Each structure stands twice: as structure tokens, then as C-alpha cells.
């Protein structure tokens, strides 16, 4: 059973920085794609940054491009999200995701998975980021 655990969230003033970490465990398959999404109450979860390991493609949502940086360790067991110049609009629950099928890609920060393999997209429980003005 793939398990993902996010950490590093918390309160931060506008203009500040945070680094989120996601630890991946329990998988016998190295992820093919990994990424971050965020969600505010009443809205759908939105992908904001992703990596496709098949070709090294890295993709960001326009709302975070230039401010957020996604990275991963060589073993693909720890995913990071460096967030700079945060604004109150970035307040959300942040989730990491790992995909254990090669039928995935990244588009504008979103991890797209072949619908036949949707169960191989795994999410963590999230970490809250709150940016004050």
C-alpha cells in the first residue's frame, strides 16, 4: 500500500517562504510521476506542480510558476515543494501525489493519468498552509 506523508506547512506572512516535504513509503514500484496539488474548502483540488520521470518534464500551474519549485531525491522517495513570495491566495491544504503506472504525464502542473489506471494515483492527507496579509 503506497503511503504519502506531507509536512512543512504552517502559518507564514505574505512574502515569506515555506518548503513542503512529502515522504513516500510502502510502494514496490518506483513512481512514474509525482506532484503537488492544493485545495481550499468548497473547491476542487488543483494540481500545481508535477514531474514526469519518463522524460524529466516539469510543469507548473500558471498561478505558481516562477515562485514555486518542485524537486525530488534520487530514490524518488521524498518530494519537495519550495514556495517563495507567498500570498494570501496561496492559503490552502497542500497534497502530494505519486503515480505508480507509466500511463501518466504532467500538464500545467496537473498529474494526468490514463482513466483505466486512476487507482494508481495516490494522495497524501495534506498539510495546511496559511498565508497572512
N, C-alpha and C positions, 0 to 999 in steps of 0.2 A: 504494500500500500504506500503510495507516494505521499509524503507529508512535507508541507512547506510552512516555515515559521518566520514571520516578519518581525522586525524590531527596528528601533531607532526613531519612531515617531514621537510626537510631543508638541508642546506649545513653543512657538517661535515668533518673534516680532517681524513685521513686514521688512523686507530687505535682507533678512537673515538666511541662513543655510541649514540644511539637515542632510544627513546621509542615512538612507534606509538600507537595511540588510535583510536578506532572505536566505535561510538555510534550508536546503533540500535534503531529504533523507528517505530511506525506505524503497528507493527505486532500483530495480535491477537493470534498468535501461537508462543510458545517458540521455538527457533531454535533447531534443532536436531544435526546439525553440523555447525561449524564455522571455518573460517580460513583466511589466508593471501596469496595473490599472488603478483607477480610483473611482470612488462613488460617494455622492452626497445623498442624504435622505431624500426619498421621493424621486430620484433619478436613476437611470440605468448606469451600470458600471461601464466606464470608458477606458479603453486601452490608451496608454500614454507613451510607452516606450517598449521596444521589443528587439530581440536578436534572433536571426535565423542562422543557426550554426552551419547549415549546409553550404552557404555561400558567404557567410560573415556579414550579411546585410544587417544594418542597424537602422531603425526607423523610429521617429518621434511624432507625436501629435503636434500640430501647429501651436497649440496653447503652451507647450513646454519647451519647444525647440529653442536651443541657444541658452537655456537656463538649466536644464536637467541633463544628466549624463548617466547612461546605463553601462554597467560593466559586470564582468563575471570572472571568477577564478578559473585556473586552468582545468580543474577537475569538474567544473560545471556543477558544483555543489553549493556555491554561495554566489548570490546575485546581489548587486548593489544598485542604488539609485542616489546619485549625488544631486541635490536640489539646491540651487543658488537663486538669489534675488527673489525670494518667495513673496507672494502677495496674498491678501485675504481670499482671493479667488481660488487659491490652491488648497484651501481648507477642505479636507475630505478624509475618508478612510482609504488607505492605500493597501493594495493587494498585489502579491506576486503570483505568477503563473509559470508552470512548466508543462511542456507538451512532449509526450513520450511516443509519438508517432512521427515519422518523417513527412507525413502529409500535412505540413504546416508552412506558413510563411508570415511575414510581417508587412502590414500596410498601414502607413501613417500611425505607427505606434500600436496597432491592434494585432493581436495574435490570431490569425485566421487559420482554422483547422477544417479539413475535409469533414463535412457533417457526418459521414459514416464513422468517423473516429472521434466524435466530440467527447466521448467519455475519457479520452486520453489527454484532455486538457485539465490540469489540476490547479487548484487555487489554495492559497493560504487563508488564514482567518482575518488578516488585516492588521494594520497599525494606524492609529489616528494621528493625523497632522492638523494642527490648528494654528493658523497664522493670524495674529492680531494686528490691527491697523494703528 
